[in-house]
């Protein structure tokens, strides 16, 4: 269904320009975001994958690597990039923006848990087993980091029929510039959801003039 709608969506969505990085969800890699990246590329954006393989293990271990990657990329750019993250990829995008707002223009999250730690997702035990951290350790890290607000604008897409991440866990009332967007659909389907694509395209056009 999405593939049939893409040509019309490209015509209906405002074009833009500027750098965008797309980050995959937990236990996923860049192949999972290929279609979304192609769509954004067709709108005129300079889109890159995260390039870190499968998103697994302790999330915070990715932070210094991605910051170094963004620093090198930003040296060649005339504007800061937007980070678009699916699920855990969006949570990680937020943490990059928290630490280095000078490197990030905008964060767009898709079904990303930002509250409750592993208790906000139905795969919490699996996350703990893969990361080697207990739920209590994950919660302590989360609470410690939340003491520093995220100053970068955030647009958070969520679904009440997600099935993996509780929609309440996607709601951010802690940071100063957050807009929430509700869609219908499953968690694993967010990366192939036409309404998600429309929202991402519309939001990017607001921040990246063509």
N, CA, C and O of each residue as an XYZ file, in Angstrom:
840
protein
N       0.831     -1.199      0.000
C       0.000      0.000      0.000
C       0.873      1.260      0.000
O       0.615      2.200     -0.752
N       1.906      1.272      0.848
C       2.774      2.440      0.910
C       3.461      2.685     -0.418
O       3.544      3.829     -0.866
N       3.955      1.636     -1.058
C       4.662      1.797     -2.329
C       3.756      2.424     -3.383
O       4.224      3.190     -4.224
N       2.465      2.106     -3.345
C       1.530      2.671     -4.306
C       1.281      4.154     -4.029
O       0.990      4.921     -4.947
N       1.397      4.554     -2.757
C       1.120      5.941     -2.387
C       2.330      6.858     -2.545
O       2.176      8.076     -2.641
N       3.528      6.283     -2.573
C       4.735      7.108     -2.566
C       4.799      8.147     -3.692
O       5.145      9.297     -3.424
N       4.477      7.783     -4.952
C       4.552      8.806     -6.010
C       3.660     10.015     -5.733
O       4.072     11.152     -5.960
N       2.434      9.776     -5.240
C       1.520     10.876     -4.934
C       2.028     11.659     -3.738
O       1.961     12.888     -3.719
N       2.542     10.941     -2.731
C       3.053     11.603     -1.532
C       4.225     12.513     -1.873
O       4.365     13.588     -1.290
N       5.066     12.092     -2.812
C       6.197     12.934     -3.214
C       5.702     14.241     -3.823
O       6.288     15.300     -3.596
N       4.620     14.162     -4.599
C       4.081     15.365     -5.224
C       3.383     16.264     -4.212
O       3.377     17.486     -4.362
N       2.794     15.659     -3.177
C       2.015     16.425     -2.198
C       2.866     16.999     -1.070
O       2.433     17.913     -0.367
N       4.070     16.469     -0.896
C       4.922     16.885      0.215
C       5.906     17.952     -0.235
O       6.559     17.816     -1.270
N       6.006     19.014      0.551
C       6.931     20.100      0.206
C       8.363     19.586      0.163
O       8.774     18.780      0.998
N       9.108     20.059     -0.812
C      10.512     19.681     -0.923
C      11.345     20.509      0.045
O      10.945     21.587      0.482
N      12.500     19.976      0.360
C      13.406     20.682      1.254
C      14.835     20.428      0.841
O      15.100     19.851     -0.214
N      15.747     20.861      1.675
C      17.166     20.650      1.413
C      17.895     20.658      2.750
O      17.511     21.373      3.676
N      18.925     19.873      2.837
C      19.698     19.841      4.063
C      19.991     18.423      4.508
O      19.404     17.472      3.993
N      20.896     18.277      5.464
C      21.348     16.953      5.904
C      20.402     16.296      6.898
O      19.863     16.943      7.796
N      20.214     14.986      6.713
C      19.358     14.189      7.589
C      20.034     12.850      7.832
O      20.490     12.205      6.887
N      20.104     12.427      9.082
C      20.560     11.085      9.428
C      19.384     10.297      9.984
O      18.613     10.812     10.795
N      19.245      9.036      9.545
C      18.156      8.177     10.007
C      18.746      7.021     10.818
O      19.624      6.302     10.342
N      18.251      6.851     12.051
C      18.770      5.848     12.968
C      17.742      4.733     13.150
O      16.568      5.018     13.389
N      18.157      3.467     13.041
C      17.223      2.343     13.162
C      16.897      2.014     14.614
O      17.518      2.527     15.544
N      15.911      1.149     14.778
C      15.494      0.734     16.104
C      16.340     -0.388     16.674
O      17.312     -0.832     16.063
N      15.950     -0.837     17.858
C      16.657     -1.897     18.566
C      16.671     -3.184     17.757
O      15.639     -3.619     17.246
N      17.849     -3.789     17.646
C      18.082     -5.035     16.908
C      17.813     -4.888     15.408
O      17.599     -5.884     14.717
N      17.824     -3.655     14.903
C      17.660     -3.400     13.472
C      18.895     -2.683     12.947
O      19.695     -2.149     13.716
N      19.037     -2.680     11.614
C      20.165     -1.981     11.006
C      19.652     -1.059      9.902
O      18.453     -0.796      9.812
N      20.560     -0.575      9.069
C      20.180      0.421      8.066
C      19.241     -0.115      6.993
O      18.577      0.669      6.316
N      19.172     -1.424      6.825
C      18.231     -1.951      5.824
C      16.784     -1.640      6.223
O      15.919     -1.499      5.359
N      16.525     -1.533      7.520
C      15.149     -1.275      7.978
C      14.682      0.133      7.652
O      13.478      0.385      7.596
N      15.606      1.049      7.438
C      15.227      2.441      7.170
C      15.444      2.822      5.704
O      15.360      3.997      5.347
N      15.719      1.844      4.871
C      16.063      2.125      3.467
C      14.936      2.875      2.752
O      15.201      3.865      2.071
N      13.700      2.429      2.891
C      12.605      3.054      2.150
C      12.354      4.475      2.642
O      12.118      5.374      1.834
N      12.400      4.689      3.943
C      12.223      6.041      4.480
C      13.328      6.959      3.976
O      13.067      8.108      3.621
N      14.546      6.464      3.942
C      15.647      7.289      3.457
C      15.488      7.615      1.978
O      15.790      8.728      1.546
N      15.018      6.653      1.212
C      14.789      6.906     -0.219
C      13.709      7.967     -0.412
O      13.830      8.828     -1.283
N      12.660      7.906      0.394
C      11.586      8.889      0.307
C      12.108     10.290      0.616
O      11.831     11.235     -0.123
N      12.857     10.422      1.698
C      13.394     11.736      2.071
C      14.408     12.226      1.048
O      14.479     13.421      0.759
N      15.179     11.320      0.512
C      16.131     11.683     -0.544
C      15.398     12.233     -1.762
O      15.858     13.185     -2.393
N      14.252     11.628     -2.091
C      13.486     12.070     -3.257
C      12.894     13.459     -3.060
O      12.524     14.123     -4.029
N      12.803     13.904     -1.792
C      12.282     15.243     -1.504
C      13.378     16.302     -1.532
O      13.100     17.492     -1.384
N      14.617     15.872     -1.719
C      15.706     16.828     -1.851
C      16.701     16.863     -0.712
O      17.644     17.653     -0.745
N      16.512     16.016      0.309
C      17.405     16.037      1.458
C      18.657     15.203      1.199
O      18.645     14.260      0.407
N      19.722     15.569      1.877
C      20.965     14.799      1.847
C      20.895     13.805      2.989
O      21.215     14.136      4.130
N      20.476     12.584      2.682
C      20.135     11.603      3.711
C      21.237     10.552      3.836
O      21.721     10.012      2.841
N      21.619     10.278      5.085
C      22.633      9.255      5.334
C      22.109      8.263      6.365
O      21.295      8.633      7.211
N      22.560      7.000      6.311
C      22.234      6.029      7.356
C      23.120      6.256      8.575
O      24.059      7.050      8.533
N      22.816      5.561      9.644
C      23.635      5.760     10.833
C      24.984      5.047     10.706
O      25.972      5.495     11.287
N      25.037      3.937      9.950
C      26.308      3.297      9.650
C      26.977      2.582     10.801
O      28.192      2.386     10.785
N      26.197      2.185     11.813
C      26.766      1.534     12.997
C      26.375      0.070     13.114
O      26.509     -0.523     14.184
N      25.894     -0.518     12.025
C      25.492     -1.920     12.077
C      24.178     -2.097     12.809
O      23.311     -1.225     12.765
N      24.031     -3.240     13.488
C      22.804     -3.540     14.213
C      22.774     -2.784     15.536
O      23.757     -2.770     16.276
N      21.645     -2.160     15.825
C      21.470     -1.363     17.037
C      21.202     -2.303     18.215
O      20.057     -2.651     18.501
N      22.273     -2.702     18.883
C      22.148     -3.633     20.002
C      23.214     -3.283     21.045
O      24.062     -2.424     20.804
N      23.170     -3.937     22.182
C      24.133     -3.620     23.225
C      23.758     -2.354     23.959
O      22.719     -1.760     23.672
N      24.594     -1.919     24.917
C      24.299     -0.702     25.680
C      24.145      0.510     24.773
O      25.049      0.837     24.003
N      23.009      1.169     24.866
C      22.724      2.289     23.971
C      23.746      3.407     24.101
O      24.167      3.987     23.100
N      24.147      3.712     25.336
C      25.034      4.841     25.548
C      26.424      4.620     24.969
O      27.182      5.575     24.804
N      26.770      3.368     24.658
C      28.070      3.104     24.041
C      28.139      3.676     22.638
O      29.228      3.935     22.124
N      26.981      3.875     22.011
C      26.952      4.445     20.659
C      27.147      5.955     20.663
O      27.546      6.539     19.656
N      26.866      6.577     21.790
C      26.832      8.034     21.831
C      28.146      8.692     21.409
O      28.121      9.551     20.528
N      29.298      8.332     21.997
C      30.540      8.998     21.576
C      30.890      8.745     20.116
O      31.423      9.630     19.447
N      30.592      7.537     19.612
C      30.889      7.240     18.208
C      30.053      8.085     17.264
O      30.556      8.601     16.266
N      28.777      8.222     17.584
C      27.895      9.000     16.716
C      28.209     10.487     16.799
O      28.095     11.205     15.805
N      28.598     10.946     17.964
C      28.973     12.353     18.087
C      30.216     12.652     17.250
O      30.278     13.682     16.579
N      31.198     11.763     17.287
C      32.387     11.937     16.445
C      32.012     11.926     14.967
O      32.538     12.711     14.178
N      31.095     11.028     14.601
C      30.635     10.937     13.217
C      29.945     12.232     12.786
O      30.174     12.728     11.683
N      29.106     12.769     13.660
C      28.400     14.012     13.344
C      29.355     15.201     13.303
O      29.197     16.095     12.471
N      30.334     15.216     14.185
C      31.317     16.297     14.163
C      32.038     16.345     12.827
O      32.209     17.414     12.241
N      32.459     15.178     12.348
C      33.168     15.116     11.067
C      32.246     15.526      9.926
O      32.669     16.222      9.003
N      30.989     15.097      9.985
C      30.025     15.431      8.932
C      29.735     16.928      8.937
O      29.687     17.560      7.881
N      29.543     17.489     10.124
C      29.182     18.904     10.229
C      30.296     19.827      9.740
O      30.034     20.965      9.351
N      31.528     19.344      9.758
C      32.634     20.159      9.243
C      32.440     20.502      7.769
O      32.947     21.514      7.285
N      31.693     19.637      7.052
C      31.490     19.833      5.615
C      30.113     20.395      5.291
O      29.754     20.496      4.118
N      29.330     20.765      6.310
C      27.961     21.211      6.091
C      27.813     22.695      6.357
O      28.579     23.285      7.118
N      26.799     23.301      5.709
C      26.499     24.701      5.986
C      25.291     24.857      6.900
O      24.868     25.975      7.195
N      24.729     23.714      7.355
C      23.667     23.764      8.350
C      23.677     22.472      9.158
O      24.167     21.442      8.695
N      23.142     22.538     10.348
C      23.140     21.367     11.219
C      22.149     20.315     10.698
O      21.118     20.672     10.128
N      22.451     19.032     10.888
C      21.557     17.981     10.412
C      20.378     17.729     11.340
O      20.413     18.051     12.528
N      19.344     17.149     10.771
C      18.223     16.620     11.531
C      18.469     15.146     11.778
O      19.006     14.452     10.916
N      18.079     14.660     12.954
C      18.161     13.238     13.278
C      16.753     12.663     13.324
O      15.900     13.141     14.072
N      16.518     11.632     12.514
C      15.238     10.929     12.507
C      15.490      9.525     13.045
O      16.291      8.779     12.482
N      14.808      9.160     14.135
C      15.068      7.865     14.749
C      13.816      7.058     14.987
O      12.802      7.572     15.458
N      13.902      5.785     14.653
C      12.796      4.853     14.845
C      13.036      4.104     16.154
O      14.093      3.499     16.332
N      12.072      4.136     17.067
C      12.148      3.400     18.319
C      13.408      3.780     19.101
O      13.597      4.952     19.428
N      14.257      2.821     19.399
C      15.474      3.118     20.145
C      16.387      4.093     19.395
O      17.156      4.830     20.013
N      16.300      4.093     18.078
C      17.078      5.055     17.307
C      16.672      6.480     17.621
O      17.509      7.382     17.636
N      15.375      6.688     17.875
C      14.908      8.015     18.248
C      15.339      8.406     19.645
O      15.663      9.565     19.903
N      15.342      7.430     20.554
C      15.815      7.696     21.905
C      17.288      8.106     21.867
O      17.699      9.038     22.559
N      18.063      7.412     21.065
C      19.478      7.745     20.928
C      19.661      9.116     20.279
O      20.539      9.880     20.679
N      18.841      9.427     19.286
C      18.908     10.753     18.653
C      18.664     11.853     19.679
O      19.320     12.894     19.643
N      17.734     11.629     20.584
C      17.456     12.599     21.641
C      18.676     12.802     22.540
O      18.994     13.923     22.937
N      19.350     11.694     22.851
C      20.498     11.798     23.747
C      21.674     12.509     23.078
O      22.432     13.216     23.743
N      21.828     12.327     21.784
C      22.843     13.082     21.050
C      22.530     14.575     21.136
O      23.406     15.394     21.413
N      21.262     14.910     20.893
C      20.848     16.315     20.935
C      20.979     16.886     22.342
O      21.267     18.072     22.507
N      20.772     16.055     23.348
C      20.908     16.512     24.735
C      22.360     16.929     25.014
O      22.618     17.964     25.629
N      23.293     16.098     24.547
C      24.710     16.361     24.815
C      25.308     17.400     23.879
O      26.160     18.192     24.283
N      24.855     17.394     22.612
C      25.487     18.256     21.624
C      24.450     18.981     20.771
O      24.314     18.682     19.585
N      23.727     19.917     21.349
C      22.740     20.672     20.567
C      23.377     21.471     19.437
O      22.693     21.872     18.495
N      24.685     21.703     19.529
C      25.379     22.427     18.466
C      25.517     21.602     17.197
O      25.873     22.133     16.145
N      25.234     20.298     17.291
C      25.369     19.404     16.141
C      24.027     18.995     15.543
O      23.996     18.327     14.510
N      22.924     19.381     16.168
C      21.609     18.869     15.759
C      20.621     20.015     15.590
O      20.481     20.862     16.472
N      19.943     20.033     14.456
C      18.932     21.062     14.166
C      17.567     20.679     14.725
O      16.846     21.524     15.257
N      17.220     19.406     14.603
C      15.879     18.917     14.914
C      15.967     17.419     15.170
O      16.797     16.730     14.576
N      15.108     16.914     16.059
C      14.982     15.473     16.295
C      13.552     15.058     15.992
O      12.601     15.672     16.475
N      13.407     14.007     15.183
C      12.096     13.406     14.911
C      12.147     11.967     15.382
O      13.004     11.204     14.936
N      11.243     11.577     16.278
C      11.220     10.212     16.790
C       9.960      9.490     16.333
O       8.910     10.102     16.136
N      10.085      8.182     16.170
C       8.987      7.337     15.709
C       8.822      6.176     16.692
O       9.601      5.223     16.670
N       7.809      6.259     17.549
C       7.577      5.195     18.519
C       8.726      5.014     19.486
O       9.057      3.886     19.853
N       9.336      6.103     19.903
C      10.525      6.023     20.755
C      10.157      6.163     22.230
O       9.536      7.152     22.619
N      10.535      5.176     23.063
C      10.248      5.276     24.494
C      11.194      6.260     25.168
O      12.412      6.154     25.031
N      10.638      7.201     25.884
C      11.459      8.209     26.567
C      11.146      8.283     28.059
O      11.775      9.041     28.797
N      10.162      7.485     28.499
C       9.782      7.466     29.914
C       9.639      6.022     30.375
O       9.239      5.152     29.602
N       9.967      5.774     31.638
C       9.701      4.471     32.229
C      10.769      3.424     32.015
O      10.625      2.302     32.500
N      11.839      3.750     31.303
C      12.887      2.765     31.058
C      12.345      1.544     30.339
O      11.500      1.672     29.453
N      12.819      0.363     30.709
C      12.377     -0.861     30.028
C      10.933     -1.204     30.367
O      10.327     -2.046     29.705
N      10.369     -0.557     31.400
C       8.983     -0.846     31.772
C       7.992     -0.238     30.782
O       6.802     -0.552     30.817
N       8.486      0.638     29.896
C       7.618      1.252     28.915
C       7.479      0.459     27.635
O       6.815      0.899     26.697
N       8.111     -0.730     27.588
C       8.066     -1.538     26.379
C       7.828     -3.001     26.711
O       8.228     -3.475     27.774
N       7.187     -3.705     25.817
C       6.883     -5.119     26.048
C       8.104     -6.013     25.891
O       8.052     -7.194     26.233
N       9.198     -5.469     25.379
C      10.416     -6.268     25.202
C      11.496     -5.840     26.197
O      12.691     -5.988     25.939
N      11.055     -5.307     27.335
C      11.991     -4.800     28.320
C      12.998     -5.829     28.801
O      14.184     -5.525     28.928
N      12.536     -7.051     29.071
C      13.462     -8.092     29.534
C      14.493     -8.431     28.468
O      15.664     -8.657     28.771
N      14.049     -8.464     27.227
C      14.978     -8.761     26.139
C      16.008     -7.648     25.992
O      17.186     -7.920     25.761
N      15.573     -6.397     26.125
C      16.502     -5.269     26.070
C      17.546     -5.403     27.164
O      18.736     -5.205     26.918
N      17.107     -5.739     28.371
C      18.047     -5.892     29.476
C      19.052     -7.005     29.201
O      20.243     -6.853     29.473
N      18.572     -8.121     28.662
C      19.482     -9.231     28.392
C      20.501     -8.893     27.318
O      21.644     -9.344     27.383
N      20.097     -8.104     26.328
C      20.995     -7.753     25.239
C      21.981     -6.657     25.637
O      23.093     -6.605     25.111
N      21.587     -5.794     26.547
C      22.459     -4.690     26.937
C      23.347     -5.036     28.125
O      24.364     -4.382     28.355
N      22.964     -6.066     28.881
C      23.732     -6.416     30.065
C      23.452     -5.527     31.255
O      24.174     -5.579     32.251
N      22.408     -4.704     31.169
C      22.047     -3.791     32.243
C      20.713     -4.207     32.853
O      19.804     -4.622     32.134
N      20.596     -4.101     34.144
C      19.327     -4.399     34.806
C      18.350     -3.248     34.571
O      18.773     -2.136     34.255
N      17.051     -3.501     34.722
C      16.082     -2.401     34.590
C      16.388     -1.242     35.525
O      16.187     -0.083     35.163
N      16.876     -1.546     36.730
C      17.195     -0.494     37.693
C      18.376      0.347     37.206
O      18.372      1.569     37.358
N      19.381     -0.299     36.625
C      20.523      0.435     36.094
C      20.111      1.336     34.929
O      20.551      2.482     34.833
N      19.268      0.807     34.048
C      18.783      1.593     32.911
C      17.995      2.800     33.401
O      18.146      3.898     32.867
N      17.150      2.601     34.420
C      16.352      3.701     34.954
C      17.229      4.769     35.594
O      16.952      5.960     35.454
N      18.278      4.360     36.290
C      19.173      5.337     36.919
C      19.880      6.192     35.870
O      20.012      7.405     36.034
N      20.333      5.551     34.792
C      20.972      6.306     33.709
C      19.989      7.300     33.110
O      20.334      8.456     32.865
N      18.753      6.840     32.875
C      17.719      7.703     32.296
C      17.449      8.909     33.193
O      17.406     10.045     32.720
N      17.268      8.658     34.479
C      16.954      9.745     35.399
C      18.109     10.735     35.520
O      17.888     11.942     35.620
N      19.320     10.235     35.511
C      20.477     11.111     35.605
C      20.571     12.020     34.382
O      20.839     13.214     34.513
N      20.354     11.463     33.211
C      20.466     12.253     31.992
C      19.324     13.246     31.848
O      19.508     14.312     31.261
N      18.162     12.922     32.367
C      17.020     13.822     32.234
C      17.163     15.102     33.054
O      16.353     16.019     32.926
N      18.181     15.160     33.886
C      18.421     16.406     34.629
C      18.837     17.540     33.684
O      18.663     18.719     33.995
N      19.388     17.161     32.530
C      19.778     18.152     31.525
C      18.712     18.183     30.435
O      18.570     17.195     29.714
N      17.965     19.256     30.282
C      16.907     19.289     29.256
C      17.475     19.293     27.846
O      18.618     19.689     27.619
N      16.663     18.848     26.915
C      17.015     18.872     25.492
C      16.501     20.183     24.919
O      15.294     20.425     24.910
N      17.391     21.018     24.448
C      17.012     22.329     23.930
C      16.618     22.290     22.456
O      15.962     23.209     21.964
N      17.013     21.236     21.751
C      16.699     21.093     20.319
C      15.208     20.778     20.155
O      14.664     20.027     20.965
N      14.525     21.324     19.135
C      13.124     20.960     18.897
C      12.963     19.462     18.657
O      13.776     18.841     17.972
N      11.912     18.896     19.225
C      11.612     17.468     19.084
C      10.199     17.310     18.537
O       9.262     17.947     19.019
N      10.056     16.461     17.532
C       8.735     16.057     17.047
C       8.624     14.552     17.250
O       9.370     13.775     16.655
N       7.673     14.151     18.105
C       7.543     12.757     18.521
C       6.285     12.131     17.929
O       5.169     12.570     18.207
N       6.478     11.105     17.115
C       5.364     10.372     16.502
C       5.093      9.128     17.347
O       6.019      8.394     17.695
N       3.823      8.894     17.676
C       3.480      7.738     18.504
C       2.160      7.138     18.029
O       1.399      7.773     17.299
N       1.908      5.913     18.455
C       0.658      5.230     18.117
C       0.091      4.562     19.355
O       0.823      3.924     20.111
N      -1.190      4.704     19.562
C      -1.848      4.035     20.684
C      -2.067      2.555     20.412
O      -2.450      1.804     21.310
N      -1.822      2.133     19.169
C      -1.907      0.713     18.825
C      -0.522      0.173     18.504
O      -0.383     -0.760     17.713
N       0.500      0.755     19.115
C       1.890      0.395     18.855
C       2.157     -1.092     19.083
O       2.705     -1.764     18.209
N       1.775     -1.608     20.249
C       1.930     -3.027     20.525
C       3.270     -3.423     21.120
O       3.398     -4.519     21.667
N       4.270     -2.557     21.026
C       5.585     -2.840     21.601
C       5.932     -1.787     22.647
O       6.299     -2.121     23.774
N       5.816     -0.529     22.276
C       6.109      0.577     23.185
C       4.791      1.211     23.631
O       3.969      1.599     22.801
N       4.600      1.311     24.924
C       3.395      1.971     25.443
C       3.363      3.419     24.967
O       4.365      4.128     25.057
N       2.222      3.853     24.465
C       2.163      5.208     23.920
C       2.487      6.257     24.983
O       3.024      7.321     24.674
N       2.150      5.944     26.250
C       2.459      6.892     27.324
C       3.966      7.092     27.473
O       4.417      8.164     27.877
N       4.747      6.054     27.144
C       6.206      6.145     27.265
C       6.801      7.055     26.207
O       7.952      7.472     26.328
N       6.028      7.372     25.165
C       6.503      8.252     24.087
C       6.201      9.715     24.358
O       6.649     10.589     23.615
N       5.450      9.990     25.410
C       5.026     11.357     25.683
C       6.090     12.081     26.509
O       6.480     11.624     27.584
N       6.540     13.198     25.995
C       7.631     13.956     26.611
C       7.098     15.277     27.155
O       6.773     16.189     26.395
N       7.012     15.366     28.484
C       6.600     16.628     29.107
C       7.733     17.237     29.920
O       7.504     18.095     30.773
N       8.963     16.787     29.649
C      10.108     17.249     30.414
C      10.943     18.292     29.685
O      11.708     19.022     30.315
N      10.806     18.370     28.374
C      11.659     19.242     27.583
C      10.858     20.402     26.987
O       9.649     20.282     26.794
N      11.520     21.515     26.698
C      10.804     22.762     26.401
C      10.163     22.874     25.025
O       9.259     23.690     24.842
N      10.603     22.078     24.052
C      10.121     22.273     22.682
C       9.792     20.928     22.056
O      10.555     20.400     21.247
N       8.638     20.381     22.444
C       8.231     19.053     21.973
C       6.838     19.137     21.356
O       5.928     19.726     21.938
N       6.679     18.541     20.171
C       5.377     18.423     19.516
C       5.092     16.948     19.296
O       5.930     16.225     18.757
N       3.912     16.498     19.709
C       3.538     15.094     19.558
C       2.589     14.919     18.370
O       1.735     15.766     18.108
N       2.757     13.809     17.665
C       1.915     13.497     16.504
C       1.401     12.065     16.666
O       2.190     11.125     16.764
N       0.102     11.907     16.691
C      -0.488     10.569     16.828
C      -0.809      9.982     15.451
O      -1.365     10.658     14.586
N      -0.451      8.728     15.271
C      -0.812      7.988     14.068
C      -1.427      6.664     14.495
O      -1.369      6.296     15.669
N      -2.010      5.956     13.550
C      -2.506      4.609     13.787
C      -1.543      3.626     13.140
O      -1.078      3.844     12.021
N      -1.248      2.543     13.849
C      -0.372      1.537     13.265
C       0.459      0.840     14.314
O       0.516      1.261     15.470
N       1.104     -0.236     13.893
C       1.930     -1.032     14.795
C       3.331     -0.452     14.902
O       3.747      0.362     14.078
N       4.045     -0.883     15.925
C       5.415     -0.411     16.139
C       6.319     -0.826     14.973
O       7.069     -0.008     14.438
N       6.241     -2.087     14.590
C       7.119     -2.574     13.523
C       6.729     -2.003     12.174
O       7.497     -2.083     11.215
N       5.527     -1.423     12.094
C       5.082     -0.846     10.833
C       5.319      0.643     10.701
O       5.036      1.219      9.651
N       5.839      1.288     11.757
C       6.005      2.745     11.707
C       6.947      3.185     10.593
O       6.772      4.257     10.015
N       7.937      2.365     10.294
C       8.883      2.731      9.241
C       8.332      2.556      7.847
O       9.015      2.851      6.866
N       7.085      2.073      7.746
C       6.451      1.854      6.444
C       5.016      2.384      6.462
O       4.153      1.905      5.726
N       4.785      3.363      7.303
C       3.455      3.920      7.529
C       3.330      5.224      6.749
O       4.115      6.150      6.959
N       2.349      5.303      5.851
C       2.208      6.482      4.993
C       2.012      7.762      5.803
O       2.558      8.807      5.448
N       1.242      7.690      6.882
C       1.021      8.886      7.686
C       2.302      9.332      8.388
O       2.534     10.528      8.559
N       3.120      8.385      8.789
C       4.416      8.731      9.374
C       5.271      9.461      8.343
O       5.902     10.471      8.655
N       5.289      8.952      7.127
C       6.077      9.593      6.067
C       5.590     11.017      5.813
O       6.394     11.931      5.625
N       4.276     11.199      5.808
C       3.725     12.542      5.589
C       4.157     13.497      6.697
O       4.543     14.636      6.434
N       4.088     13.021      7.938
C       4.462     13.869      9.070
C       5.945     14.205      9.018
O       6.326     15.361      9.196
N       6.780     13.208      8.777
C       8.223     13.451      8.726
C       8.548     14.448      7.616
O       9.335     15.373      7.814
N       7.938     14.254      6.451
C       8.177     15.177      5.340
C       7.736     16.591      5.658
O       8.439     17.550      5.340
N       6.571     16.727      6.285
C       6.052     18.053      6.631
C       6.935     18.737      7.665
O       7.233     19.925      7.540
N       7.355     17.998      8.683
C       8.181     18.579      9.741
C       9.544     18.998      9.202
O      10.030     20.083      9.521
N      10.159     18.148      8.390
C      11.456     18.507      7.819
C      11.361     19.777      6.967
O      12.257     20.620      6.999
N      10.276     19.906      6.210
C      10.112     21.089      5.358
C      10.001     22.360      6.205
O      10.369     23.443      5.749
N       9.498     22.229      7.429
C       9.387     23.394      8.311
C      10.761     23.898      8.758
O      10.945     25.091      8.999
N      11.713     22.987      8.865
C      13.019     23.330      9.434
C      14.124     23.427      8.396
O      15.177     24.008      8.659
N      13.889     22.861      7.215
C      14.918     22.877      6.167
C      14.322     23.478      4.902
O      13.641     22.785      4.147
N      14.566     24.722      4.673
C      14.043     25.376      3.479
C      14.708     24.810      2.237
O      15.914     24.561      2.230
N      13.917     24.606      1.179
C      14.459     24.078     -0.072
C      15.085     25.149     -0.926
O      15.586     24.858     -2.012
